[in-house]
Amino acid sequence: MKKKRTGKIYLAVCLILGMLMMPAGQLKVQAAEVIATVEGTVMSGTTSELLLLSTKEGKMEIKLDSSTDTSGCKILLPDYKVSVSVSHGSDGYLHAVKITSNTQTAGVSVDTSSAATVAGTIGKKTTGDVLYVNTPQGEMQIKLDSTTDMSGCKILMVGESYTIVCARGSDAYMHAISISSGVAANVASSLTPAPAGTITEPTTSVTGTVKKSTKENLLYLATSGGEMQIVIDNYTDSRSGMVLTPDRSLTVSVYRGSDAYMHAAVITGVKTAFTAATIDTSSPATVTGTVGSKSTENVLFLNTPQGEMELKLDAVNSVTNLKVLVTDKKVTVTCARGSDAYMHALTITGA
């Protein structure tokens, strides 16, 4: 009997010593051992530290770690279906080892030739595959596809900021081509055409008001020092000031060109912040007309054969075939109605 007891004690001591001598890395592997795989939908309130999952058995709280494998699913948005393999943590929580998803989106043709880049925060209204993105220009609805490149972010979730490259789809929605975490420093405040290149000449800033004689390629600016004629070309960055109608206040960064004219490097207009409206992009309308002289950076007054239209410019996602909007310029605009009863311009194309 004594021999048996001595043998058991000896075995227990060896086991304890073996565990103490085991490398930390091996203990970590055992702690992350998968004990179950659960399926459910992501719930509102999910954060970068805690996944709230609605399952058939009820609500689960699963910790997210830096080691969580999200290569099979980077989307943790409300109502998104996911499968999570979990392990027991020493803190009493279940911890996510790997997250995957088999969610597929319907195939839609996307015009990637007119892609635009936007920066903003994923809003609380986001559900499933439709992102509600809060940007400086207002709220945008952008769809996620199975082909969306998300290599630039670890996880996509509500309340976080991202830079999104998007383009118009055949279903009239904007579709995400790629998504990156954070806000890229070079994303401008609106989506008008980017300049053809970088200006290397020294520049100086001038402030004034637009004169009536302004054309698409030549800005007449009334300043305190007199009237200036400033060339607008492919290198002009007009993304923060594209409406050049009479009496608009502007700040223009200028430089002297090889043709002895002053050229515009950057045009900045005055824009008033709007309260974001929900825009119904499911059935956009297309109208053609000419730019009215009352147009501002906030509202485009469009003269059409049926009369004058007021189109808010807070949701414009692409501008093609033009650099600036001047009085009497002919344009075609796709627009949709917002919850504020206004029509909102979505795209603007120069004639």
C-alpha positions as CSV (number, residue, x, y, z in Angstrom):
1,M,0.0,0.0,0.0
2,K,2.8,2.4,0.9
3,K,4.5,1.7,-2.5
4,K,1.3,2.5,-4.3
5,R,0.8,5.8,-2.4
6,T,4.5,6.7,-3.0
7,G,4.1,6.0,-6.7
8,K,1.0,8.3,-7.0
9,I,2.7,11.1,-5.1
10,Y,5.8,10.8,-7.3
11,L,3.6,10.9,-10.5
12,A,1.8,14.1,-9.2
13,V,5.1,15.8,-8.4
14,C,6.4,15.0,-11.9
15,L,3.3,16.3,-13.5
16,I,3.5,19.6,-11.6
17,L,7.2,20.0,-12.3
18,G,6.5,19.2,-16.0
19,M,3.9,22.0,-16.2
20,L,6.2,24.5,-14.4
21,M,9.0,23.7,-16.8
22,M,6.9,23.9,-19.9
23,P,7.8,26.8,-22.1
24,A,5.4,29.8,-22.0
25,G,4.7,29.5,-25.7
26,Q,3.3,25.9,-25.2
27,L,1.0,27.0,-22.4
28,K,-0.3,29.7,-24.7
29,V,-1.1,27.2,-27.5
30,Q,-3.1,25.1,-25.0
31,A,-5.0,28.1,-23.7
32,A,-6.0,28.9,-27.3
33,E,-7.3,25.4,-27.9
34,V,-10.6,25.5,-29.8
35,I,-13.4,24.0,-27.6
36,A,-16.3,24.8,-29.9
37,T,-17.4,26.6,-33.0
38,V,-20.5,28.8,-32.8
39,E,-22.6,30.5,-35.5
40,G,-24.7,33.6,-35.3
41,T,-25.2,37.2,-36.3
42,V,-23.2,40.2,-35.1
43,M,-25.1,42.4,-32.7
44,S,-25.1,46.2,-32.2
45,G,-22.6,47.2,-29.5
46,T,-19.8,45.0,-30.8
47,T,-16.4,46.7,-30.3
48,S,-12.8,46.0,-31.2
49,E,-12.4,44.2,-27.9
50,L,-15.8,42.4,-27.6
51,L,-17.9,40.6,-30.1
52,L,-21.6,40.4,-29.3
53,L,-23.1,37.4,-31.1
54,S,-26.8,36.4,-31.4
55,T,-27.1,32.6,-31.6
56,K,-29.9,30.1,-31.5
57,E,-29.0,29.5,-27.8
58,G,-29.0,33.2,-27.0
59,K,-26.6,36.1,-26.7
60,M,-22.8,35.4,-26.4
61,E,-20.0,37.7,-25.4
62,I,-16.7,36.7,-27.1
63,K,-13.4,38.5,-26.4
64,L,-11.4,39.6,-29.5
65,D,-7.6,39.5,-29.2
66,S,-4.7,40.7,-31.3
67,S,-4.1,37.0,-32.1
68,T,-7.7,36.4,-33.4
69,D,-7.5,35.2,-37.0
70,T,-9.8,37.4,-39.1
71,S,-8.4,36.4,-42.5
72,G,-11.6,34.5,-43.2
73,C,-13.9,37.4,-42.2
74,K,-13.0,41.0,-41.6
75,I,-16.6,42.3,-41.3
76,L,-18.2,42.6,-37.8
77,L,-21.2,44.7,-38.7
78,P,-24.7,44.3,-37.2
79,D,-26.7,41.4,-38.7
80,Y,-23.6,40.0,-40.4
81,K,-23.6,36.2,-40.2
82,V,-20.3,34.7,-38.9
83,S,-18.8,31.5,-37.6
84,V,-16.5,31.8,-34.6
85,S,-14.2,29.1,-33.2
86,V,-13.6,29.8,-29.5
87,S,-11.3,28.9,-26.6
88,H,-11.5,29.3,-22.8
89,G,-9.6,32.3,-21.4
90,S,-8.1,32.6,-18.0
91,D,-10.4,35.7,-17.4
92,G,-13.5,33.6,-17.6
93,Y,-14.5,34.8,-21.1
94,L,-14.7,32.9,-24.3
95,H,-12.0,34.2,-26.7
96,A,-12.3,34.2,-30.5
97,V,-9.6,32.0,-32.1
98,K,-10.8,32.4,-35.7
99,I,-13.7,34.2,-37.4
100,T,-15.1,33.1,-40.8
101,S,-18.1,33.9,-43.0
102,N,-19.8,32.4,-46.0
103,T,-22.0,35.4,-46.7
104,Q,-22.2,36.0,-50.4
105,T,-23.5,39.2,-52.1
106,A,-25.4,39.3,-55.4
107,G,-23.3,39.9,-58.4
108,V,-23.5,43.5,-59.6
109,S,-21.7,45.2,-62.4
110,V,-19.5,48.1,-61.0
111,D,-18.0,50.9,-63.2
112,T,-14.5,51.0,-61.7
113,S,-13.4,53.5,-64.3
114,S,-15.0,56.3,-62.3
115,A,-13.9,55.2,-58.8
116,A,-13.9,57.8,-56.0
117,T,-12.2,57.9,-52.6
118,V,-14.1,58.8,-49.5
119,A,-13.2,58.9,-45.8
120,G,-15.6,58.7,-42.9
121,T,-16.9,56.8,-40.0
122,I,-19.2,53.7,-40.2
123,G,-22.6,54.8,-38.8
124,K,-24.9,53.0,-36.5
125,K,-27.6,52.5,-39.2
126,T,-25.2,50.1,-40.9
127,T,-26.7,46.6,-41.3
128,G,-25.7,43.5,-43.4
129,D,-23.9,44.5,-46.6
130,V,-24.9,48.2,-46.7
131,L,-22.5,50.7,-45.0
132,Y,-23.8,54.0,-43.8
133,V,-20.7,56.2,-43.9
134,N,-20.7,59.5,-42.2
135,T,-18.4,61.9,-44.2
136,P,-17.9,65.7,-44.1
137,Q,-20.3,65.9,-47.0
138,G,-23.0,63.9,-45.4
139,E,-24.1,60.3,-45.1
140,M,-23.3,57.9,-47.9
141,Q,-24.7,54.4,-48.5
142,I,-22.0,52.0,-49.8
143,K,-22.5,48.3,-50.5
144,L,-20.0,45.6,-49.7
145,D,-19.3,42.9,-52.2
146,S,-17.6,39.6,-52.0
147,T,-14.8,41.1,-54.1
148,T,-14.2,44.1,-51.9
149,D,-10.5,44.3,-51.1
150,M,-10.2,44.6,-47.3
151,S,-6.5,43.8,-47.0
152,G,-5.9,47.3,-45.7
153,C,-7.9,46.8,-42.5
154,K,-8.1,44.1,-39.8
155,I,-11.8,44.3,-38.9
156,L,-14.6,46.5,-40.2
157,M,-17.0,47.7,-37.5
158,V,-19.4,50.5,-36.5
159,G,-17.8,53.6,-35.0
160,E,-14.4,53.2,-36.6
161,S,-13.0,55.4,-39.4
162,Y,-11.9,54.1,-42.8
163,T,-10.9,55.2,-46.3
164,I,-13.1,53.7,-49.0
165,V,-12.5,53.5,-52.7
166,C,-15.9,53.1,-54.3
167,A,-17.7,53.2,-57.7
168,R,-21.3,53.2,-59.0
169,G,-22.9,49.8,-59.5
170,S,-25.7,48.7,-61.9
171,D,-28.1,48.7,-59.0
172,A,-27.5,52.5,-58.5
173,Y,-25.6,52.0,-55.2
174,M,-22.0,52.9,-54.7
175,H,-20.0,49.8,-54.1
176,A,-16.8,49.4,-52.1
177,I,-13.8,48.4,-54.2
178,S,-11.3,48.6,-51.3
179,I,-11.4,49.6,-47.6
180,S,-8.5,50.7,-45.5
181,S,-8.4,51.5,-41.8
182,G,-8.0,55.2,-40.8
183,V,-8.4,58.3,-42.9
184,A,-5.8,58.8,-45.7
185,A,-4.2,62.2,-45.5
186,N,-4.6,62.8,-49.2
187,V,-8.4,62.3,-49.3
188,A,-10.0,65.7,-50.3
189,S,-13.2,67.1,-48.9
190,S,-15.1,66.4,-52.1
191,L,-15.0,64.0,-55.0
192,T,-14.3,66.2,-58.0
193,P,-11.5,65.2,-60.4
194,A,-8.0,65.0,-58.8
195,P,-5.2,67.1,-60.3
196,A,-3.0,65.5,-63.0
197,G,0.1,65.9,-60.9
198,T,1.9,67.7,-58.1
199,I,2.8,71.4,-58.4
200,T,6.5,71.9,-57.6
201,E,6.6,75.7,-58.2
202,P,6.4,78.0,-55.2
203,T,2.8,79.2,-54.5
204,T,1.1,82.0,-52.8
205,S,-2.5,82.4,-51.5
206,V,-5.0,85.0,-52.7
207,T,-8.5,85.7,-51.5
208,G,-11.3,87.3,-53.5
209,T,-14.7,86.9,-55.1
210,V,-15.6,85.4,-58.5
211,K,-16.3,87.8,-61.4
212,K,-19.1,87.3,-63.9
213,S,-16.6,86.9,-66.8
214,T,-15.1,83.7,-65.3
215,K,-14.9,80.8,-67.7
216,E,-14.1,77.1,-67.2
217,N,-10.4,77.6,-68.0
218,L,-10.0,81.2,-66.7
219,L,-10.9,82.5,-63.2
220,Y,-11.5,86.2,-62.9
221,L,-10.9,87.0,-59.2
222,A,-11.6,90.4,-57.6
223,T,-9.1,90.9,-54.8
224,S,-8.2,93.8,-52.6
225,G,-5.2,94.4,-54.9
226,G,-7.3,94.4,-58.1
227,E,-8.6,91.9,-60.6
228,M,-6.6,88.8,-61.2
229,Q,-6.8,86.4,-64.2
230,I,-6.0,82.9,-63.1
231,V,-5.7,79.9,-65.4
232,I,-7.5,76.7,-64.4
233,D,-5.8,73.6,-65.9
234,N,-5.5,69.8,-65.4
235,Y,-3.1,70.4,-62.5
236,T,-5.6,72.5,-60.6
237,D,-7.0,70.9,-57.5
238,S,-10.6,72.1,-57.4
239,R,-11.9,69.4,-55.1
240,S,-12.6,71.9,-52.3
241,G,-14.0,74.6,-54.5
242,M,-15.6,73.7,-57.8
243,V,-18.5,76.2,-57.9
244,L,-17.2,79.4,-59.6
245,T,-20.4,81.5,-60.0
246,P,-20.5,85.3,-59.6
247,D,-19.7,86.7,-56.1
248,R,-18.6,83.4,-54.6
249,S,-15.8,83.9,-52.1
250,L,-12.6,81.9,-52.8
251,T,-9.1,81.4,-51.6
252,V,-6.8,80.3,-54.4
253,S,-3.2,79.0,-54.2
254,V,-1.5,80.4,-57.3
255,Y,1.9,80.1,-59.1
256,R,3.4,81.7,-62.2
257,G,3.4,79.4,-65.2
258,S,5.8,79.2,-68.1
259,D,3.2,81.2,-70.2
260,A,3.5,84.2,-67.8
261,Y,0.0,83.7,-66.5
262,M,-0.8,82.9,-62.9
263,H,-2.2,79.4,-62.5
264,A,-4.5,77.9,-59.9
265,A,-2.9,75.2,-57.8
266,V,-5.7,74.8,-55.3
267,I,-9.1,76.4,-55.2
268,T,-11.0,76.5,-51.8
269,G,-14.6,77.7,-51.5
270,V,-16.9,78.3,-48.6
271,K,-19.1,75.4,-47.6
272,T,-21.7,75.3,-44.9
273,A,-22.1,72.1,-42.8
274,F,-25.5,70.3,-43.4
275,T,-27.3,68.1,-41.0
276,A,-26.9,64.7,-42.7
277,A,-30.0,63.4,-44.5
278,T,-30.9,59.8,-45.4
279,I,-30.9,59.6,-49.2
280,D,-33.0,57.0,-51.1
281,T,-30.6,55.9,-53.8
282,S,-32.8,53.0,-54.9
283,S,-34.5,55.0,-57.7
284,P,-32.3,57.9,-58.8
285,A,-33.4,60.4,-61.4
286,T,-31.3,61.9,-64.2
287,V,-31.7,65.6,-65.3
288,T,-29.9,67.8,-67.7
289,G,-29.7,71.6,-67.5
290,T,-27.4,74.5,-67.1
291,V,-25.7,75.9,-64.0
292,G,-27.5,78.8,-62.5
293,S,-25.7,81.9,-61.2
294,K,-27.1,81.4,-57.7
295,S,-25.3,78.1,-57.3
296,T,-23.0,77.7,-54.3
297,E,-20.7,75.0,-52.8
298,N,-23.8,73.7,-51.0
299,V,-26.6,73.9,-53.5
300,L,-26.6,73.6,-57.3
301,F,-29.3,75.7,-59.0
302,L,-30.0,73.8,-62.2
303,N,-32.0,75.5,-65.0
304,T,-33.9,72.8,-66.9
305,P,-36.6,73.0,-69.6
306,Q,-39.1,72.2,-66.8
307,G,-37.9,75.0,-64.5
308,E,-35.2,75.6,-61.8
309,M,-34.1,72.8,-59.6
310,E,-32.3,73.0,-56.2
311,L,-29.9,70.1,-55.7
312,K,-27.9,69.8,-52.6
313,L,-24.2,69.0,-53.2
314,D,-23.5,67.1,-49.9
315,A,-23.7,63.6,-51.4
316,V,-21.8,64.0,-54.7
317,N,-19.7,60.9,-55.3
318,S,-18.3,61.6,-58.7
319,V,-17.7,64.5,-61.1
320,T,-16.6,63.8,-64.7
321,N,-15.8,65.8,-67.8
322,L,-15.4,69.0,-65.9
323,K,-13.1,70.7,-63.4
324,V,-15.3,73.5,-62.2
325,L,-19.0,74.6,-62.4
326,V,-19.5,78.0,-64.0
327,T,-22.7,79.9,-64.9
328,D,-24.5,78.4,-68.0
329,K,-22.3,75.3,-68.0
330,K,-24.4,72.4,-69.3
331,V,-24.4,69.3,-67.1
332,T,-26.2,66.0,-66.5
333,V,-26.9,65.2,-62.9
334,T,-28.2,62.0,-61.3
335,C,-30.0,62.8,-58.1
336,A,-32.2,61.3,-55.4
337,R,-34.6,62.5,-52.7
338,G,-33.4,62.9,-49.2
339,S,-35.3,62.7,-45.9
340,D,-35.0,66.5,-45.7
341,A,-37.3,66.7,-48.8
342,Y,-34.5,68.1,-50.9
343,M,-33.1,66.4,-54.0
344,H,-29.4,65.6,-53.6
345,A,-26.9,65.4,-56.5
346,L,-25.1,62.0,-56.7
347,T,-23.1,62.4,-59.9
348,I,-22.4,65.4,-62.2
349,T,-21.2,65.0,-65.8
350,G,-20.1,67.8,-68.0
351,A,-21.6,68.0,-71.5
